[in-house]
Amino acid sequence: MQDVYQPNQVMRLLRISKPRFYELTDLKQRNPLPTHNYGPGKRGTIILREELIEWVASLPKGIGNGKPGELQED
């Protein structure tokens, strides 16, 4: 298991679309997905494993693109 993920890896793990990923990382959200930038632009975005686990555990059911409680693949 790795300690750092790129956005595309998190999208696959959570089975969410790219637009949904960026909605979840919006800092205006009450509980945004924690990301870190190590370079210019969105290319340098990473997500730490421990923070991802804590964030997912704090969520209500149904963060996917479909109905509450249903995660759908892209």
MIDOSE-1310 file (N, C-alpha, C; in nm, 2 decimals, decimal comma, always signed):
residues 74
mqdv	+0,08/-0,12/+0,00/+0,00/+0,00/+0,00/+0,09/+0,12/+0,00; +0,05/+0,22/-0,08/+0,13/+0,34/-0,09/+0,08/+0,45/+0,01; +0,17/+0,54/+0,04/+0,14/+0,65/+0,14/+0,09/+0,78/+0,07; +0,11/+0,79/-0,06/+0,08/+0,91/-0,14/+0,00/+0,87/-0,26
yqpn	-0,11/+0,94/-0,29/-0,18/+0,91/-0,42/-0,19/+1,03/-0,50; -0,20/+1,01/-0,63/-0,23/+1,12/-0,73/-0,39/+1,12/-0,74; -0,44/+1,23/-0,79/-0,58/+1,24/-0,81/-0,65/+1,13/-0,89; -0,59/+1,09/-1,00/-0,65/+0,98/-1,08/-0,66/+0,85/-1,00
qvmr	-0,56/+0,83/-0,91/-0,57/+0,70/-0,83/-0,68/+0,71/-0,73; -0,70/+0,83/-0,67/-0,81/+0,85/-0,57/-0,95/+0,84/-0,64; -0,96/+0,89/-0,76/-1,08/+0,88/-0,84/-1,12/+0,73/-0,86; -1,02/+0,65/-0,90/-1,04/+0,51/-0,92/-1,08/+0,44/-0,79
llri	-1,01/+0,47/-0,68/-1,03/+0,41/-0,55/-1,18/+0,44/-0,50; -1,22/+0,57/-0,52/-1,35/+0,61/-0,47/-1,46/+0,59/-0,58; -1,42/+0,55/-0,70/-1,51/+0,53/-0,81/-1,59/+0,65/-0,84; -1,52/+0,77/-0,85/-1,59/+0,89/-0,88/-1,53/+0,96/-1,00
skpr	-1,61/+1,04/-1,07/-1,56/+1,11/-1,19/-1,46/+1,23/-1,15; -1,40/+1,28/-1,25/-1,31/+1,39/-1,24/-1,38/+1,51/-1,18; -1,49/+1,55/-1,25/-1,57/+1,67/-1,19/-1,61/+1,65/-1,05; -1,65/+1,53/-1,01/-1,69/+1,50/-0,87/-1,57/+1,51/-0,78
fyel	-1,45/+1,46/-0,82/-1,33/+1,47/-0,74/-1,30/+1,62/-0,71; -1,31/+1,71/-0,81/-1,28/+1,85/-0,79/-1,39/+1,92/-0,71; -1,51/+1,87/-0,72/-1,62/+1,92/-0,63/-1,58/+1,89/-0,48; -1,54/+1,77/-0,46/-1,50/+1,72/-0,32/-1,38/+1,79/-0,27
tdlk	-1,29/+1,84/-0,35/-1,17/+1,91/-0,30/-1,19/+2,06/-0,29; -1,31/+2,11/-0,32/-1,34/+2,25/-0,32/-1,33/+2,30/-0,17; -1,25/+2,39/-0,14/-1,23/+2,44/+0,00/-1,36/+2,51/+0,06; -1,45/+2,54/-0,03/-1,58/+2,60/+0,02/-1,67/+2,49/+0,08
qrnp	-1,64/+2,36/+0,05/-1,71/+2,25/+0,11/-1,70/+2,25/+0,26; -1,79/+2,20/+0,33/-1,78/+2,18/+0,47/-1,67/+2,09/+0,52; -1,65/+1,98/+0,44/-1,55/+1,88/+0,47/-1,48/+1,84/+0,34; -1,39/+1,93/+0,29/-1,33/+1,90/+0,16/-1,23/+1,79/+0,17
lpth	-1,21/+1,72/+0,06/-1,11/+1,61/+0,05/-0,98/+1,68/+0,07; -0,89/+1,63/+0,16/-0,76/+1,70/+0,18/-0,66/+1,67/+0,07; -0,61/+1,78/+0,01/-0,51/+1,76/-0,09/-0,39/+1,85/-0,06; -0,28/+1,82/-0,12/-0,16/+1,90/-0,11/-0,10/+1,93/-0,24
nygp	-0,04/+2,05/-0,26/+0,02/+2,08/-0,39/+0,17/+2,09/-0,37; +0,25/+2,02/-0,45/+0,39/+2,03/-0,44/+0,45/+2,10/-0,57; +0,37/+2,15/-0,66/+0,42/+2,22/-0,77/+0,32/+2,31/-0,83; +0,35/+2,37/-0,94/+0,25/+2,47/-1,00/+0,13/+2,40/-1,06
gkrg	+0,01/+2,46/-1,04/-0,11/+2,40/-1,10/-0,16/+2,28/-1,03; -0,26/+2,21/-1,10/-0,32/+2,09/-1,04/-0,23/+1,97/-1,07; -0,13/+1,98/-1,15/-0,04/+1,86/-1,18/+0,03/+1,82/-1,06; +0,05/+1,91/-0,97/+0,13/+1,88/-0,85/+0,04/+1,84/-0,73
tiil	-0,08/+1,80/-0,75/-0,17/+1,77/-0,64/-0,15/+1,62/-0,60; -0,14/+1,60/-0,46/-0,12/+1,47/-0,40/-0,22/+1,46/-0,29; -0,25/+1,34/-0,25/-0,34/+1,31/-0,14/-0,27/+1,21/-0,05; -0,26/+1,24/+0,07/-0,19/+1,15/+0,17/-0,29/+1,04/+0,21
reel	-0,23/+0,92/+0,22/-0,32/+0,80/+0,25/-0,39/+0,81/+0,38; -0,32/+0,85/+0,49/-0,38/+0,86/+0,62/-0,49/+0,97/+0,62; -0,47/+1,08/+0,55/-0,57/+1,18/+0,55/-0,69/+1,14/+0,47; -0,67/+1,06/+0,36/-0,78/+1,01/+0,28/-0,86/+0,91/+0,36
iewv	-0,80/+0,82/+0,44/-0,87/+0,73/+0,52/-0,95/+0,80/+0,63; -0,90/+0,90/+0,69/-0,97/+0,98/+0,79/-1,09/+1,05/+0,73; -1,07/+1,11/+0,61/-1,17/+1,18/+0,54/-1,29/+1,09/+0,50; -1,25/+0,98/+0,44/-1,36/+0,88/+0,40/-1,44/+0,84/+0,53
aslp	-1,37/+0,81/+0,64/-1,44/+0,77/+0,76/-1,53/+0,87/+0,81; -1,50/+1,00/+0,78/-1,59/+1,11/+0,84/-1,71/+1,14/+0,75; -1,72/+1,07/+0,64/-1,83/+1,10/+0,54/-1,96/+1,03/+0,57; -2,07/+1,09/+0,54/-2,19/+1,01/+0,54/-2,19/+0,92/+0,42
kgig	-2,28/+0,83/+0,41/-2,29/+0,74/+0,29/-2,33/+0,82/+0,17; -2,28/+0,77/+0,05/-2,33/+0,83/-0,07/-2,25/+0,94/-0,13; -2,12/+0,94/-0,14/-2,04/+1,05/-0,20/-2,03/+1,03/-0,35; -2,08/+0,92/-0,41/-2,05/+0,89/-0,55/-2,13/+0,98/-0,64
ngkp	-2,13/+0,95/-0,77/-2,20/+1,02/-0,87/-2,35/+0,99/-0,88; -2,39/+0,88/-0,82/-2,53/+0,83/-0,83/-2,61/+0,87/-0,71; -2,71/+0,78/-0,68/-2,80/+0,80/-0,57/-2,72/+0,79/-0,44; -2,77/+0,84/-0,33/-2,71/+0,82/-0,20/-2,69/+0,67/-0,17
gelq	-2,57/+0,64/-0,12/-2,54/+0,50/-0,09/-2,49/+0,42/-0,21; -2,49/+0,48/-0,33/-2,45/+0,41/-0,45/-2,33/+0,47/-0,52; -2,22/+0,40/-0,53/-2,11/+0,45/-0,60/-2,11/+0,39/-0,74; -2,10/+0,47/-0,84/-2,10/+0,41/-0,98/-1,96/+0,43/-1,04
ed	-1,93/+0,35/-1,14/-1,80/+0,36/-1,21/-1,82/+0,45/-1,33; -1,71/+0,52/-1,37/-1,72/+0,61/-1,48/-1,71/+0,53/-1,61
